[in-house]
């Protein structure tokens, strides 16, 4: 089955009544956890972005606190999982400031494992990739926000 274009879907959704639209959204949420999480964000958390950011930051800190760093393999695997989850939340929000704040939090927590970062090329590449993503987010922002985030960017950079 070939999927319809976004334009066709939008025009079809505009033709639907509210109860039909609600039924479609509920059916969509039933089939995939990500769809349900996105709907939860849009309905309940998008209005208070600061609270959403603080919740995700707490989750990042908790995940890094519980990370298994007994060997580099388990550390890499855990860090990948944390990054994957965080980027999912960034996609939900779609805002550059949210992305920058969450990337900064990831980098701060990852910098605590500096000795493992210097030993592992993969961890070093993950750290550098996060730095690049943060820098790209900062470049897309308004100049006033860029100044504030650039200060944070300079503070979290470490020599590996």
N, C-alpha and C positions, 0 to 999 in steps of 0.2 A: 504494500500500500504506500503510495506516495503522499507525503504530508503537504498540506496546503500552505500557501505563503502567509506571512504575517498579516498582510493587507486583507487577504480573503478571510482569515480568521477574525480579524477586527470587525470587518463589516458584518459577518455572521453573528458575532457577539452583540453588536449594536442592535440587531433585529430582535434579539431575545427579550422576553419579559423577565422581571426580577426573580420570580420563583424558579424559572427554568435556568437562569444564570447561577443561582444559588445551588441548584442540584448538580449542575456541571462542575462547579468548584469543589463541592463535596466529593463527587465521584473522582475527580482528579486527585484530591488529597488522599483518597483511600488507597491509591495504587503505588505511591512512592513516598518514602519518608521525607525526601528533600522537598517535594511539593507541599507536604503538610507543614514542614518547618518554614518554608517561604511564606505560606499563607499566614502562619502564626506571626511571623515577623511583620508582614504587611498590615495585619489587622490589629495587633496588640502592641508591637514594640516600635514601629516606625515613627510614631508620634513623639516618643521620648528617646532620641538617638543617644543622648548622654548616658542614660541608664542602660541602654543596650550595650554601649561601649564598655561601661564599667563591669557589667555582667560578664562579657567576653574576656576582659582583662583578668578578672578573678579566675575564670576558668583556665586561662593560659597559665597563670601563676600556680594554680593547683595542679595542673597537669605536669608542669616542670618540677614541682615539688615531689610528685610521686613517680618521677621518671627513674627507670632502672639504668644506672650508669656503671654497672659492674664491668661491662665490657663495651667496646666501641660499637659493635654490631647492634646491640640492643639500644644503645643511645641513639644511633642513626635512625633506627626503625621508629622509636618513640618520637623523635623530633619530626620526622616526616609526617607522622600521624597528627601531631599538634599543628603543623603548618597546613596540612590538608584541611583540617576542621576550621582553622582560622580563615583560610581563603574562601571557604564555603560561606562563612558569615560575612565576609567582605563582599562577595558577590550578591548576597541578599540585600545588603545596604546600598551598594552602588555609589557611595559617596567617597570622594577622595580623602576628606579629613578623617573619616572612620578608618579607611584603609591605612592611612599614615599612622594613626594612633595605635592600631593593632600591630602593624609591622614594627613600630618602635618597641612595643611591649614584647613581641617575640624576640627581637634582637637583644634587648636587655637581659632577658632570661637565658637566651642562648649564650651570651657572653660569659655567664657564670661558669661555663664549661670550657674555659679558654685553653686549659692544658690538653683536653681531648681535641679541641679545634685545631691546635697546632700539629697534632699527630695524624689526624684523619683528613685526607684530601676531600672526601665526600662531605664531611661536616663543614669544612672550609668553603666548599662550593655552595652549600646550602646557605651559609651565612652571607657570602658575597651575593648570591642571587636575591636574598631578602633585602640587602642594601640597595641593589639595583632597582628592585620594585619600589622601595621607599623613595628613592631619588626620583623615579618616574612619577610617583604620586605627587611629590612636592612640586615638580615642574609644572604639573597641570593645574595647580592651585592659584588663587589670587595672590598678589605680591605681598600683602600684609601677612597672610597665613604662611607663605613661603618663608618669610623671615623667621617666624617662630619655629617652624618645623626644621629649618636648616640648622638652627641652634641645637635642637635635640639630635639631629642627624650627626652633627660634629661630636657631640658628647658620647654617643654610643659606638662610634667607630673604634675598633681596637686593632692593634697590630698582631697579626697571626703569624 
